[in-house]
Amino acid sequence: MVGSLLSEKAFLARLAVPFADTPCVPVRVTVEEVLVGAADDVLQEMKAGKLRVPFDAQIWLSLEAAP
């Protein structure tokens, strides 16, 4: 689920910003070791409850030459 969310066009556009002055652009994200915890533990100030949310992951960016 996390990998598919991070691979959506809107998020990839945000990831492309640091690459603006380079010949590369991110085209895909894969993830591993996604850590999940209670929302209250991750976002204490939001009082989000016990809903489980991802809060940390190792991500891999696949880059291609910019068009």
Steps between C-alpha positions, in 0.01 A plus 500: 500500500775748593692431180196558282418826678856628458498406131196713417562785255433773759759363742756431227463866394590604855799265499617649169556847652852429638597360158390813309854602403619148422463273198293253707138467600344247745259263324424236763527440872539164672502455874625254757500482875190715544447569869139528618375628833203650678423849374505633858860382536607656170299824508441562868391862451223395257322264743440266208415190703611141458469496122816334363704712259835460323760736646838391366628303203804438291415617149672442168461749219522385140641783290494554126638766272287812504301559182 
